[in-house]
Amino acid sequence: MTFEERKAQVRSYIGKTIDIKIDRPIGYIHHKEKYDLVYPINYGYIPEVFGGDGEELDVYVLGIDEAIEECRVKIIAIVHRENDIEDKLVGAPEGLSFTEEEIKKQTEFQEKYYITHIEI
C-alpha cells in the first residue's frame, strides 16, 4: 500500500458508522520488549479491512467506559502517524464528539511513541 493509498483509505472512513471488534479492551496489558502498555480505552479493528501494516485497520474507541468485545461507532477522527506505516481511526458512539485535545489525551498512552497529528 502506498502512502497516498493509506491516507485515502483512512480518510474514506471519516463520518461513517461501522462495526468493530475489540481485541484490546480497557485494562488490556500489551507486553512490549521494554515496557508494558496498559490500555485505558477500548481498541479494536474493522474486520477484513487491512491497513498500511497489512493487519486489520485499527480503531480507538472513545466514550465507552467499560471493557467490551464489539461495538458500532461513528468514525470521528484519524490519528496520522508520520513515522510509521499505519494510521489509526478514532470512533465514538453516535452522538458523541471529542475535541482534538481530548482525542490526543486519550490516545497518548500509545501515540506518545510516534510523531502524530489528528485530523477531525
Biopython code that builds the backbone (N, CA, C, O; Angstrom):
import numpy as np
from Bio.PDB.StructureBuilder import StructureBuilder

atoms = [
    (1, "MET", "N", (0.853, -1.179, 0.000)),
    (1, "MET", "CA", (0.000, 0.000, 0.000)),
    (1, "MET", "C", (0.893, 1.235, 0.000)),
    (1, "MET", "O", (1.798, 1.356, 0.826)),
    (2, "THR", "N", (0.638, 2.133, -0.913)),
    (2, "THR", "CA", (1.435, 3.362, -0.972)),
    (2, "THR", "C", (0.977, 4.329, 0.118)),
    (2, "THR", "O", (-0.084, 4.151, 0.715)),
    (3, "PHE", "N", (1.778, 5.335, 0.362)),
    (3, "PHE", "CA", (1.434, 6.379, 1.325)),
    (3, "PHE", "C", (0.107, 7.029, 0.941)),
    (3, "PHE", "O", (-0.752, 7.231, 1.799)),
    (4, "GLU", "N", (-0.065, 7.354, -0.327)),
    (4, "GLU", "CA", (-1.286, 8.004, -0.802)),
    (4, "GLU", "C", (-2.502, 7.092, -0.634)),
    (4, "GLU", "O", (-3.574, 7.558, -0.249)),
    (5, "GLU", "N", (-2.347, 5.813, -0.917)),
    (5, "GLU", "CA", (-3.441, 4.859, -0.740)),
    (5, "GLU", "C", (-3.823, 4.726, 0.736)),
    (5, "GLU", "O", (-5.001, 4.637, 1.085)),
    (6, "ARG", "N", (-2.818, 4.716, 1.576)),
    (6, "ARG", "CA", (-3.051, 4.616, 3.021)),
    (6, "ARG", "C", (-3.856, 5.806, 3.523)),
    (6, "ARG", "O", (-4.815, 5.636, 4.276)),
    (7, "LYS", "N", (-3.472, 7.004, 3.110)),
    (7, "LYS", "CA", (-4.169, 8.210, 3.553)),
    (7, "LYS", "C", (-5.589, 8.254, 2.991)),
    (7, "LYS", "O", (-6.522, 8.632, 3.700)),
    (8, "ALA", "N", (-5.759, 7.876, 1.740)),
    (8, "ALA", "CA", (-7.098, 7.856, 1.134)),
    (8, "ALA", "C", (-7.997, 6.846, 1.847)),
    (8, "ALA", "O", (-9.182, 7.102, 2.060)),
    (9, "GLN", "N", (-7.433, 5.712, 2.208)),
    (9, "GLN", "CA", (-8.217, 4.690, 2.892)),
    (9, "GLN", "C", (-8.770, 5.211, 4.207)),
    (9, "GLN", "O", (-9.973, 5.113, 4.445)),
    (10, "VAL", "N", (-7.923, 5.762, 5.066)),
    (10, "VAL", "CA", (-8.413, 6.198, 6.378)),
    (10, "VAL", "C", (-9.363, 7.384, 6.250)),
    (10, "VAL", "O", (-10.342, 7.482, 6.990)),
    (11, "ARG", "N", (-9.076, 8.278, 5.319)),
    (11, "ARG", "CA", (-9.976, 9.431, 5.120)),
    (11, "ARG", "C", (-11.358, 8.985, 4.637)),
    (11, "ARG", "O", (-12.352, 9.659, 4.906)),
    (12, "SER", "N", (-11.427, 7.872, 3.938)),
    (12, "SER", "CA", (-12.718, 7.402, 3.425)),
    (12, "SER", "C", (-13.661, 6.969, 4.551)),
    (12, "SER", "O", (-14.860, 6.816, 4.317)),
    (13, "TYR", "N", (-13.153, 6.774, 5.745)),
    (13, "TYR", "CA", (-13.979, 6.335, 6.866)),
    (13, "TYR", "C", (-14.537, 7.477, 7.712)),
    (13, "TYR", "O", (-15.454, 7.252, 8.502)),
    (14, "ILE", "N", (-14.016, 8.683, 7.574)),
    (14, "ILE", "CA", (-14.496, 9.815, 8.374)),
    (14, "ILE", "C", (-16.012, 9.976, 8.173)),
    (14, "ILE", "O", (-16.499, 10.062, 7.046)),
    (15, "GLY", "N", (-16.736, 10.013, 9.289)),
    (15, "GLY", "CA", (-18.182, 10.197, 9.249)),
    (15, "GLY", "C", (-18.986, 8.931, 9.063)),
    (15, "GLY", "O", (-20.210, 8.964, 9.189)),
    (16, "LYS", "N", (-18.345, 7.823, 8.768)),
    (16, "LYS", "CA", (-19.068, 6.559, 8.572)),
    (16, "LYS", "C", (-19.331, 5.877, 9.908)),
    (16, "LYS", "O", (-18.560, 6.019, 10.857)),
    (17, "THR", "N", (-20.425, 5.140, 9.965)),
    (17, "THR", "CA", (-20.742, 4.314, 11.132)),
    (17, "THR", "C", (-20.386, 2.880, 10.778)),
    (17, "THR", "O", (-20.828, 2.350, 9.759)),
    (18, "ILE", "N", (-19.576, 2.257, 11.636)),
    (18, "ILE", "CA", (-19.064, 0.921, 11.345)),
    (18, "ILE", "C", (-19.114, 0.034, 12.579)),
    (18, "ILE", "O", (-19.170, 0.517, 13.710)),
    (19, "ASP", "N", (-19.093, -1.267, 12.340)),
    (19, "ASP", "CA", (-18.995, -2.254, 13.415)),
    (19, "ASP", "C", (-17.530, -2.640, 13.566)),
    (19, "ASP", "O", (-16.839, -2.905, 12.583)),
    (20, "ILE", "N", (-17.070, -2.667, 14.809)),
    (20, "ILE", "CA", (-15.689, -3.064, 15.057)),
    (20, "ILE", "C", (-15.628, -4.149, 16.118)),
    (20, "ILE", "O", (-16.523, -4.288, 16.952)),
    (21, "LYS", "N", (-14.555, -4.908, 16.062)),
    (21, "LYS", "CA", (-14.246, -5.932, 17.066)),
    (21, "LYS", "C", (-13.178, -5.345, 17.982)),
    (21, "LYS", "O", (-12.260, -4.663, 17.526)),
    (22, "ILE", "N", (-13.304, -5.613, 19.251)),
    (22, "ILE", "CA", (-12.334, -5.123, 20.236)),
    (22, "ILE", "C", (-11.384, -6.265, 20.583)),
    (22, "ILE", "O", (-11.817, -7.315, 21.058)),
    (23, "ASP", "N", (-10.091, -6.059, 20.345)),
    (23, "ASP", "CA", (-9.113, -7.072, 20.730)),
    (23, "ASP", "C", (-8.245, -6.621, 21.905)),
    (23, "ASP", "O", (-7.509, -7.419, 22.484)),
    (24, "ARG", "N", (-8.337, -5.340, 22.249)),
    (24, "ARG", "CA", (-7.623, -4.818, 23.411)),
    (24, "ARG", "C", (-8.591, -3.939, 24.213)),
    (24, "ARG", "O", (-8.614, -2.719, 24.049)),
    (25, "PRO", "N", (-9.380, -4.566, 25.074)),
    (25, "PRO", "CA", (-10.363, -3.811, 25.860)),
    (25, "PRO", "C", (-9.695, -3.006, 26.968)),
    (25, "PRO", "O", (-8.513, -3.186, 27.261)),
    (26, "ILE", "N", (-10.464, -2.125, 27.570)),
    (26, "ILE", "CA", (-9.966, -1.344, 28.708)),
    (26, "ILE", "C", (-9.317, -2.294, 29.708)),
    (26, "ILE", "O", (-9.901, -3.311, 30.082)),
    (27, "GLY", "N", (-8.104, -1.952, 30.138)),
    (27, "GLY", "CA", (-7.369, -2.768, 31.104)),
    (27, "GLY", "C", (-6.434, -3.791, 30.490)),
    (27, "GLY", "O", (-5.620, -4.388, 31.195)),
    (28, "TYR", "N", (-6.539, -4.005, 29.175)),
    (28, "TYR", "CA", (-5.660, -4.963, 28.490)),
    (28, "TYR", "C", (-4.206, -4.541, 28.672)),
    (28, "TYR", "O", (-3.879, -3.358, 28.577)),
    (29, "ILE", "N", (-3.342, -5.509, 28.932)),
    (29, "ILE", "CA", (-1.907, -5.238, 29.083)),
    (29, "ILE", "C", (-1.174, -5.855, 27.912)),
    (29, "ILE", "O", (-1.185, -7.073, 27.729)),
    (30, "HIS", "N", (-0.533, -5.005, 27.116)),
    (30, "HIS", "CA", (0.267, -5.445, 25.976)),
    (30, "HIS", "C", (1.727, -5.446, 26.430)),
    (30, "HIS", "O", (2.303, -4.388, 26.681)),
    (31, "HIS", "N", (2.312, -6.616, 26.533)),
    (31, "HIS", "CA", (3.690, -6.749, 26.999)),
    (31, "HIS", "C", (4.643, -6.441, 25.844)),
    (31, "HIS", "O", (4.727, -7.187, 24.869)),
    (32, "LYS", "N", (5.356, -5.328, 25.981)),
    (32, "LYS", "CA", (6.352, -4.921, 24.986)),
    (32, "LYS", "C", (7.720, -5.387, 25.466)),
    (32, "LYS", "O", (7.866, -5.878, 26.586)),
    (33, "GLU", "N", (8.713, -5.228, 24.611)),
    (33, "GLU", "CA", (10.058, -5.675, 24.955)),
    (33, "GLU", "C", (10.616, -4.954, 26.187)),
    (33, "GLU", "O", (11.240, -5.580, 27.044)),
    (34, "LYS", "N", (10.390, -3.640, 26.274)),
    (34, "LYS", "CA", (10.988, -2.853, 27.362)),
    (34, "LYS", "C", (9.980, -2.294, 28.362)),
    (34, "LYS", "O", (10.370, -1.691, 29.361)),
    (35, "TYR", "N", (8.686, -2.488, 28.103)),
    (35, "TYR", "CA", (7.666, -1.938, 28.994)),
    (35, "TYR", "C", (6.335, -2.643, 28.732)),
    (35, "TYR", "O", (6.177, -3.358, 27.742)),
    (36, "ASP", "N", (5.395, -2.427, 29.628)),
    (36, "ASP", "CA", (4.036, -2.923, 29.450)),
    (36, "ASP", "C", (3.138, -1.748, 29.094)),
    (36, "ASP", "O", (3.224, -0.687, 29.712)),
    (37, "LEU", "N", (2.288, -1.931, 28.114)),
    (37, "LEU", "CA", (1.358, -0.892, 27.687)),
    (37, "LEU", "C", (-0.038, -1.288, 28.152)),
    (37, "LEU", "O", (-0.583, -2.294, 27.699)),
    (38, "VAL", "N", (-0.620, -0.497, 29.059)),
    (38, "VAL", "CA", (-1.950, -0.764, 29.592)),
    (38, "VAL", "C", (-2.950, 0.123, 28.846)),
    (38, "VAL", "O", (-2.757, 1.334, 28.739)),
    (39, "TYR", "N", (-4.003, -0.482, 28.340)),
    (39, "TYR", "CA", (-4.995, 0.239, 27.545)),
    (39, "TYR", "C", (-6.068, 0.866, 28.447)),
    (39, "TYR", "O", (-6.828, 0.149, 29.098)),
    (40, "PRO", "N", (-6.127, 2.209, 28.485)),
    (40, "PRO", "CA", (-7.150, 2.888, 29.282)),
    (40, "PRO", "C", (-8.468, 3.065, 28.531)),
    (40, "PRO", "O", (-9.470, 3.476, 29.117)),
    (41, "ILE", "N", (-8.465, 2.753, 27.229)),
    (41, "ILE", "CA", (-9.662, 2.828, 26.389)),
    (41, "ILE", "C", (-9.757, 1.535, 25.580)),
    (41, "ILE", "O", (-8.782, 0.792, 25.468)),
    (42, "ASN", "N", (-10.921, 1.277, 25.026)),
    (42, "ASN", "CA", (-11.084, 0.113, 24.156)),
    (42, "ASN", "C", (-10.406, 0.380, 22.817)),
    (42, "ASN", "O", (-10.397, 1.507, 22.322)),
    (43, "TYR", "N", (-9.840, -0.675, 22.244)),
    (43, "TYR", "CA", (-9.080, -0.568, 20.998)),
    (43, "TYR", "C", (-9.382, -1.803, 20.176)),
    (43, "TYR", "O", (-9.282, -2.930, 20.663)),
    (44, "GLY", "N", (-9.748, -1.584, 18.939)),
    (44, "GLY", "CA", (-10.109, -2.728, 18.115)),
    (44, "GLY", "C", (-9.779, -2.506, 16.659)),
    (44, "GLY", "O", (-8.847, -1.775, 16.321)),
    (45, "TYR", "N", (-10.558, -3.146, 15.794)),
    (45, "TYR", "CA", (-10.252, -3.131, 14.371)),
    (45, "TYR", "C", (-11.525, -3.342, 13.553)),
    (45, "TYR", "O", (-12.545, -3.817, 14.050)),
    (46, "ILE", "N", (-11.418, -2.966, 12.276)),
    (46, "ILE", "CA", (-12.500, -3.222, 11.333)),
    (46, "ILE", "C", (-12.215, -4.585, 10.708)),
    (46, "ILE", "O", (-11.210, -4.738, 10.015)),
    (47, "PRO", "N", (-13.071, -5.570, 10.935)),
    (47, "PRO", "CA", (-12.814, -6.906, 10.383)),
    (47, "PRO", "C", (-12.676, -6.885, 8.857)),
    (47, "PRO", "O", (-13.468, -6.266, 8.146)),
    (48, "GLU", "N", (-11.667, -7.569, 8.396)),
    (48, "GLU", "CA", (-11.413, -7.786, 6.970)),
    (48, "GLU", "C", (-11.092, -6.518, 6.181)),
    (48, "GLU", "O", (-11.193, -6.510, 4.954)),
    (49, "VAL", "N", (-10.706, -5.444, 6.879)),
    (49, "VAL", "CA", (-10.220, -4.228, 6.222)),
    (49, "VAL", "C", (-8.778, -4.058, 6.676)),
    (49, "VAL", "O", (-8.510, -3.933, 7.871)),
    (50, "PHE", "N", (-7.861, -4.053, 5.734)),
    (50, "PHE", "CA", (-6.445, -4.075, 6.076)),
    (50, "PHE", "C", (-5.791, -2.716, 5.869)),
    (50, "PHE", "O", (-6.011, -2.050, 4.857)),
    (51, "GLY", "N", (-4.984, -2.319, 6.848)),
    (51, "GLY", "CA", (-4.318, -1.026, 6.825)),
    (51, "GLY", "C", (-2.911, -1.103, 6.266)),
    (51, "GLY", "O", (-2.520, -2.093, 5.649)),
    (52, "GLY", "N", (-2.165, -0.047, 6.493)),
    (52, "GLY", "CA", (-0.823, 0.092, 5.952)),
    (52, "GLY", "C", (0.167, -0.953, 6.406)),
    (52, "GLY", "O", (1.148, -1.221, 5.712)),
    (53, "ASP", "N", (-0.074, -1.554, 7.573)),
    (53, "ASP", "CA", (0.841, -2.570, 8.097)),
    (53, "ASP", "C", (0.454, -3.985, 7.666)),
    (53, "ASP", "O", (1.099, -4.954, 8.066)),
    (54, "GLY", "N", (-0.601, -4.107, 6.849)),
    (54, "GLY", "CA", (-1.049, -5.430, 6.410)),
    (54, "GLY", "C", (-1.971, -6.118, 7.398)),
    (54, "GLY", "O", (-2.481, -7.202, 7.116)),
    (55, "GLU", "N", (-2.190, -5.510, 8.545)),
    (55, "GLU", "CA", (-3.107, -6.035, 9.566)),
    (55, "GLU", "C", (-4.437, -5.299, 9.445)),
    (55, "GLU", "O", (-4.539, -4.295, 8.739)),
    (56, "GLU", "N", (-5.458, -5.808, 10.140)),
    (56, "GLU", "CA", (-6.754, -5.149, 10.088)),
    (56, "GLU", "C", (-6.657, -3.730, 10.664)),
    (56, "GLU", "O", (-5.917, -3.472, 11.613)),
    (57, "LEU", "N", (-7.422, -2.827, 10.060)),
    (57, "LEU", "CA", (-7.345, -1.400, 10.364)),
    (57, "LEU", "C", (-7.815, -1.124, 11.788)),
    (57, "LEU", "O", (-8.924, -1.496, 12.171)),
    (58, "ASP", "N", (-6.962, -0.470, 12.561)),
    (58, "ASP", "CA", (-7.195, -0.242, 13.983)),
    (58, "ASP", "C", (-8.076, 0.972, 14.258)),
    (58, "ASP", "O", (-8.082, 1.952, 13.513)),
    (59, "VAL", "N", (-8.830, 0.864, 15.374)),
    (59, "VAL", "CA", (-9.744, 1.925, 15.782)),
    (59, "VAL", "C", (-9.656, 2.111, 17.301)),
    (59, "VAL", "O", (-9.844, 1.165, 18.066)),
    (60, "TYR", "N", (-9.367, 3.342, 17.719)),
    (60, "TYR", "CA", (-9.509, 3.713, 19.127)),
    (60, "TYR", "C", (-10.991, 3.991, 19.352)),
    (60, "TYR", "O", (-11.636, 4.629, 18.519)),
    (61, "VAL", "N", (-11.542, 3.512, 20.487)),
    (61, "VAL", "CA", (-12.946, 3.752, 20.809)),
    (61, "VAL", "C", (-13.016, 4.667, 22.025)),
    (61, "VAL", "O", (-12.543, 4.322, 23.107)),
    (62, "LEU", "N", (-13.611, 5.831, 21.829)),
    (62, "LEU", "CA", (-13.803, 6.787, 22.917)),
    (62, "LEU", "C", (-15.268, 6.802, 23.326)),
    (62, "LEU", "O", (-16.148, 6.498, 22.520)),
    (63, "GLY", "N", (-15.526, 7.154, 24.575)),
    (63, "GLY", "CA", (-16.905, 7.325, 25.021)),
    (63, "GLY", "C", (-17.588, 6.082, 25.548)),
    (63, "GLY", "O", (-18.776, 6.127, 25.869)),
    (64, "ILE", "N", (-16.874, 4.974, 25.645)),
    (64, "ILE", "CA", (-17.411, 3.757, 26.263)),
    (64, "ILE", "C", (-16.454, 3.403, 27.390)),
    (64, "ILE", "O", (-15.293, 3.073, 27.149)),
    (65, "ASP", "N", (-16.944, 3.473, 28.615)),
    (65, "ASP", "CA", (-16.075, 3.378, 29.783)),
    (65, "ASP", "C", (-16.021, 2.007, 30.440)),
    (65, "ASP", "O", (-15.658, 1.890, 31.611)),
    (66, "GLU", "N", (-16.379, 0.978, 29.698)),
    (66, "GLU", "CA", (-16.272, -0.387, 30.211)),
    (66, "GLU", "C", (-15.669, -1.262, 29.121)),
    (66, "GLU", "O", (-15.792, -0.963, 27.934)),
    (67, "ALA", "N", (-15.025, -2.332, 29.529)),
    (67, "ALA", "CA", (-14.427, -3.259, 28.565)),
    (67, "ALA", "C", (-15.539, -3.919, 27.757)),
    (67, "ALA", "O", (-16.534, -4.382, 28.315)),
    (68, "ILE", "N", (-15.363, -3.957, 26.439)),
    (68, "ILE", "CA", (-16.360, -4.531, 25.535)),
    (68, "ILE", "C", (-15.680, -5.457, 24.542)),
    (68, "ILE", "O", (-14.454, -5.473, 24.440)),
    (69, "GLU", "N", (-16.477, -6.230, 23.808)),
    (69, "GLU", "CA", (-15.942, -7.147, 22.796)),
    (69, "GLU", "C", (-16.178, -6.658, 21.382)),
    (69, "GLU", "O", (-15.428, -7.000, 20.468)),
    (70, "GLU", "N", (-17.219, -5.858, 21.198)),
    (70, "GLU", "CA", (-17.532, -5.302, 19.887)),
    (70, "GLU", "C", (-18.445, -4.102, 20.077)),
    (70, "GLU", "O", (-19.044, -3.928, 21.138)),
    (71, "CYS", "N", (-18.546, -3.276, 19.041)),
    (71, "CYS", "CA", (-19.424, -2.124, 19.126)),
    (71, "CYS", "C", (-19.620, -1.508, 17.750)),
    (71, "CYS", "O", (-18.933, -1.848, 16.787)),
    (72, "ARG", "N", (-20.573, -0.597, 17.688)),
    (72, "ARG", "CA", (-20.822, 0.189, 16.484)),
    (72, "ARG", "C", (-20.454, 1.628, 16.838)),
    (72, "ARG", "O", (-20.936, 2.175, 17.830)),
    (73, "VAL", "N", (-19.602, 2.229, 16.022)),
    (73, "VAL", "CA", (-19.142, 3.590, 16.273)),
    (73, "VAL", "C", (-19.174, 4.415, 14.994)),
    (73, "VAL", "O", (-19.171, 3.886, 13.883)),
    (74, "LYS", "N", (-19.206, 5.710, 15.189)),
    (74, "LYS", "CA", (-19.033, 6.646, 14.075)),
    (74, "LYS", "C", (-17.579, 7.080, 14.091)),
    (74, "LYS", "O", (-17.053, 7.440, 15.144)),
    (75, "ILE", "N", (-16.922, 7.053, 12.941)),
    (75, "ILE", "CA", (-15.517, 7.464, 12.872)),
    (75, "ILE", "C", (-15.468, 8.987, 12.894)),
    (75, "ILE", "O", (-15.996, 9.657, 12.007)),
    (76, "ILE", "N", (-14.820, 9.515, 13.930)),
    (76, "ILE", "CA", (-14.802, 10.963, 14.149)),
    (76, "ILE", "C", (-13.440, 11.591, 13.875)),
    (76, "ILE", "O", (-13.336, 12.815, 13.785)),
    (77, "ALA", "N", (-12.393, 10.775, 13.739)),
    (77, "ALA", "CA", (-11.059, 11.345, 13.540)),
    (77, "ALA", "C", (-10.080, 10.290, 13.055)),
    (77, "ALA", "O", (-10.352, 9.089, 13.065)),
    (78, "ILE", "N", (-8.938, 10.788, 12.634)),
    (78, "ILE", "CA", (-7.806, 9.940, 12.243)),
    (78, "ILE", "C", (-6.592, 10.396, 13.036)),
    (78, "ILE", "O", (-6.345, 11.595, 13.165)),
    (79, "VAL", "N", (-5.836, 9.447, 13.566)),
    (79, "VAL", "CA", (-4.527, 9.748, 14.132)),
    (79, "VAL", "C", (-3.517, 9.363, 13.051)),
    (79, "VAL", "O", (-3.261, 8.184, 12.807)),
    (80, "HIS", "N", (-2.959, 10.378, 12.419)),
    (80, "HIS", "CA", (-1.963, 10.155, 11.368)),
    (80, "HIS", "C", (-0.598, 9.954, 12.023)),
    (80, "HIS", "O", (-0.143, 10.788, 12.805)),
    (81, "ARG", "N", (0.030, 8.862, 11.699)),
    (81, "ARG", "CA", (1.386, 8.592, 12.189)),
    (81, "ARG", "C", (2.377, 8.927, 11.081)),
    (81, "ARG", "O", (2.337, 8.345, 9.997)),
    (82, "GLU", "N", (3.253, 9.860, 11.366)),
    (82, "GLU", "CA", (4.221, 10.307, 10.362)),
    (82, "GLU", "C", (5.471, 9.430, 10.321)),
    (82, "GLU", "O", (6.187, 9.431, 9.319)),
    (83, "ASN", "N", (5.741, 8.695, 11.372)),
    (83, "ASN", "CA", (6.937, 7.849, 11.425)),
    (83, "ASN", "C", (6.570, 6.376, 11.616)),
    (83, "ASN", "O", (7.219, 5.649, 12.367)),
    (84, "ASP", "N", (5.515, 5.959, 10.917)),
    (84, "ASP", "CA", (5.068, 4.574, 10.975)),
    (84, "ASP", "C", (4.382, 4.244, 9.654)),
    (84, "ASP", "O", (4.163, 5.128, 8.826)),
    (85, "ILE", "N", (4.047, 2.983, 9.459)),
    (85, "ILE", "CA", (3.429, 2.561, 8.202)),
    (85, "ILE", "C", (1.914, 2.439, 8.302)),
    (85, "ILE", "O", (1.267, 1.953, 7.374)),
    (86, "GLU", "N", (1.345, 2.877, 9.420)),
    (86, "GLU", "CA", (-0.096, 2.805, 9.571)),
    (86, "GLU", "C", (-0.625, 4.032, 10.299)),
    (86, "GLU", "O", (0.111, 4.733, 10.994)),
    (87, "ASP", "N", (-1.912, 4.271, 10.122)),
    (87, "ASP", "CA", (-2.632, 5.318, 10.824)),
    (87, "ASP", "C", (-3.729, 4.647, 11.635)),
    (87, "ASP", "O", (-4.038, 3.476, 11.411)),
    (88, "LYS", "N", (-4.314, 5.368, 12.566)),
    (88, "LYS", "CA", (-5.373, 4.819, 13.418)),
    (88, "LYS", "C", (-6.637, 5.644, 13.255)),
    (88, "LYS", "O", (-6.579, 6.868, 13.136)),
    (89, "LEU", "N", (-7.771, 4.974, 13.249)),
    (89, "LEU", "CA", (-9.052, 5.666, 13.258)),
    (89, "LEU", "C", (-9.501, 5.876, 14.699)),
    (89, "LEU", "O", (-9.066, 5.166, 15.605)),
    (90, "VAL", "N", (-10.371, 6.857, 14.899)),
    (90, "VAL", "CA", (-10.954, 7.121, 16.215)),
    (90, "VAL", "C", (-12.464, 7.080, 16.044)),
    (90, "VAL", "O", (-13.026, 7.788, 15.209)),
    (91, "GLY", "N", (-13.114, 6.242, 16.847)),
    (91, "GLY", "CA", (-14.558, 6.112, 16.783)),
    (91, "GLY", "C", (-15.209, 6.408, 18.116)),
    (91, "GLY", "O", (-14.585, 6.296, 19.171)),
    (92, "ALA", "N", (-16.477, 6.790, 18.051)),
    (92, "ALA", "CA", (-17.267, 7.054, 19.255)),
    (92, "ALA", "C", (-18.717, 6.684, 18.958)),
    (92, "ALA", "O", (-19.137, 6.701, 17.801)),
    (93, "PRO", "N", (-19.480, 6.351, 19.992)),
    (93, "PRO", "CA", (-20.898, 6.077, 19.778)),
    (93, "PRO", "C", (-21.580, 7.281, 19.114)),
    (93, "PRO", "O", (-21.210, 8.430, 19.356)),
    (94, "GLU", "N", (-22.558, 7.003, 18.292)),
    (94, "GLU", "CA", (-23.312, 8.044, 17.585)),
    (94, "GLU", "C", (-23.757, 9.123, 18.568)),
    (94, "GLU", "O", (-24.279, 8.818, 19.641)),
    (95, "GLY", "N", (-23.551, 10.372, 18.198)),
    (95, "GLY", "CA", (-23.970, 11.495, 19.029)),
    (95, "GLY", "C", (-22.893, 12.049, 19.941)),
    (95, "GLY", "O", (-23.050, 13.142, 20.485)),
    (96, "LEU", "N", (-21.801, 11.318, 20.121)),
    (96, "LEU", "CA", (-20.702, 11.822, 20.948)),
    (96, "LEU", "C", (-19.630, 12.440, 20.060)),
    (96, "LEU", "O", (-19.376, 11.973, 18.949)),
    (97, "SER", "N", (-19.013, 13.490, 20.564)),
    (97, "SER", "CA", (-17.901, 14.100, 19.833)),
    (97, "SER", "C", (-16.808, 14.463, 20.824)),
    (97, "SER", "O", (-17.056, 14.628, 22.019)),
    (98, "PHE", "N", (-15.606, 14.583, 20.309)),
    (98, "PHE", "CA", (-14.446, 14.902, 21.128)),
    (98, "PHE", "C", (-13.590, 15.910, 20.388)),
    (98, "PHE", "O", (-13.512, 15.892, 19.160)),
    (99, "THR", "N", (-12.951, 16.784, 21.140)),
    (99, "THR", "CA", (-12.054, 17.761, 20.534)),
    (99, "THR", "C", (-10.726, 17.096, 20.195)),
    (99, "THR", "O", (-10.431, 15.995, 20.662)),
    (100, "GLU", "N", (-9.940, 17.770, 19.386)),
    (100, "GLU", "CA", (-8.615, 17.263, 19.059)),
    (100, "GLU", "C", (-7.794, 17.038, 20.330)),
    (100, "GLU", "O", (-7.097, 16.031, 20.452)),
    (101, "GLU", "N", (-7.878, 17.967, 21.265)),
    (101, "GLU", "CA", (-7.125, 17.843, 22.523)),
    (101, "GLU", "C", (-7.605, 16.640, 23.341)),
    (101, "GLU", "O", (-6.785, 15.930, 23.923)),
    (102, "GLU", "N", (-8.909, 16.402, 23.392)),
    (102, "GLU", "CA", (-9.439, 15.245, 24.117)),
    (102, "GLU", "C", (-8.972, 13.940, 23.479)),
    (102, "GLU", "O", (-8.606, 12.996, 24.180)),
    (103, "ILE", "N", (-8.984, 13.888, 22.147)),
    (103, "ILE", "CA", (-8.527, 12.684, 21.449)),
    (103, "ILE", "C", (-7.047, 12.469, 21.714)),
    (103, "ILE", "O", (-6.620, 11.348, 21.991)),
    (104, "LYS", "N", (-6.274, 13.518, 21.633)),
    (104, "LYS", "CA", (-4.834, 13.407, 21.888)),
    (104, "LYS", "C", (-4.570, 12.871, 23.292)),
    (104, "LYS", "O", (-3.738, 11.981, 23.473)),
    (105, "LYS", "N", (-5.268, 13.404, 24.273)),
    (105, "LYS", "CA", (-5.081, 12.986, 25.667)),
    (105, "LYS", "C", (-5.430, 11.507, 25.861)),
    (105, "LYS", "O", (-4.719, 10.789, 26.564)),
    (106, "GLN", "N", (-6.527, 11.051, 25.237)),
    (106, "GLN", "CA", (-6.967, 9.668, 25.442)),
    (106, "GLN", "C", (-6.147, 8.639, 24.658)),
    (106, "GLN", "O", (-6.123, 7.462, 25.018)),
    (107, "THR", "N", (-5.478, 9.076, 23.594)),
    (107, "THR", "CA", (-4.674, 8.138, 22.796)),
    (107, "THR", "C", (-3.180, 8.249, 23.091)),
    (107, "THR", "O", (-2.380, 7.488, 22.546)),
    (108, "GLU", "N", (-2.810, 9.178, 23.939)),
    (108, "GLU", "CA", (-1.398, 9.436, 24.223)),
    (108, "GLU", "C", (-0.668, 8.229, 24.812)),
    (108, "GLU", "O", (0.539, 8.087, 24.613)),
    (109, "PHE", "N", (-1.375, 7.358, 25.531)),
    (109, "PHE", "CA", (-0.743, 6.185, 26.124)),
    (109, "PHE", "C", (0.039, 5.378, 25.081)),
    (109, "PHE", "O", (1.044, 4.746, 25.406)),
    (110, "GLN", "N", (-0.425, 5.403, 23.832)),
    (110, "GLN", "CA", (0.251, 4.676, 22.763)),
    (110, "GLN", "C", (0.909, 5.622, 21.758)),
    (110, "GLN", "O", (2.001, 5.343, 21.262)),
    (111, "GLU", "N", (0.257, 6.719, 21.465)),
    (111, "GLU", "CA", (0.747, 7.620, 20.417)),
    (111, "GLU", "C", (1.969, 8.437, 20.838)),
    (111, "GLU", "O", (2.619, 9.044, 19.988)),
    (112, "LYS", "N", (2.291, 8.464, 22.126)),
    (112, "LYS", "CA", (3.483, 9.201, 22.568)),
    (112, "LYS", "C", (4.771, 8.624, 21.993)),
    (112, "LYS", "O", (5.820, 9.265, 22.057)),
    (113, "TYR", "N", (4.704, 7.435, 21.440)),
    (113, "TYR", "CA", (5.879, 6.797, 20.848)),
    (113, "TYR", "C", (6.031, 7.130, 19.356)),
    (113, "TYR", "O", (6.956, 6.649, 18.702)),
    (114, "TYR", "N", (5.126, 7.950, 18.828)),
    (114, "TYR", "CA", (5.126, 8.277, 17.394)),
    (114, "TYR", "C", (5.004, 9.788, 17.202)),
    (114, "TYR", "O", (4.628, 10.517, 18.120)),
    (115, "ILE", "N", (5.326, 10.238, 16.009)),
    (115, "ILE", "CA", (5.060, 11.605, 15.604)),
    (115, "ILE", "C", (3.688, 11.569, 14.943)),
    (115, "ILE", "O", (3.512, 10.932, 13.905)),
    (116, "THR", "N", (2.718, 12.252, 15.543)),
    (116, "THR", "CA", (1.353, 12.159, 15.048)),
    (116, "THR", "C", (0.699, 13.532, 14.911)),
    (116, "THR", "O", (1.147, 14.517, 15.497)),
    (117, "HIS", "N", (-0.350, 13.565, 14.138)),
    (117, "HIS", "CA", (-1.288, 14.688, 14.155)),
    (117, "HIS", "C", (-2.685, 14.110, 13.949)),
    (117, "HIS", "O", (-2.865, 13.062, 13.329)),
    (118, "ILE", "N", (-3.657, 14.821, 14.485)),
    (118, "ILE", "CA", (-5.037, 14.352, 14.473)),
    (118, "ILE", "C", (-5.834, 15.152, 13.465)),
    (118, "ILE", "O", (-5.761, 16.380, 13.418)),
    (119, "GLU", "N", (-6.594, 14.433, 12.661)),
    (119, "GLU", "CA", (-7.498, 15.050, 11.691)),
    (119, "GLU", "C", (-8.930, 14.724, 12.117)),
    (119, "GLU", "O", (-9.295, 13.559, 12.275)),
    (120, "ILE", "N", (-9.721, 15.761, 12.296)),
    (120, "ILE", "CA", (-11.129, 15.569, 12.688)),
    (120, "ILE", "C", (-12.014, 15.856, 11.478)),
    (120, "ILE", "O", (-13.237, 15.758, 11.570)),
]
sb = StructureBuilder()
sb.init_structure("model")
sb.init_model(0)
sb.init_chain("A")
sb.init_seg("    ")
for serial, (resi, resn, name, xyz) in enumerate(atoms, 1):
    if name == "N":
        sb.init_residue(resn, " ", resi, " ")
    sb.init_atom(name, np.array(xyz, "f"), 0.0, 1.0, " ", f" {name:<3s}", serial, name[0])
structure = sb.get_structure()
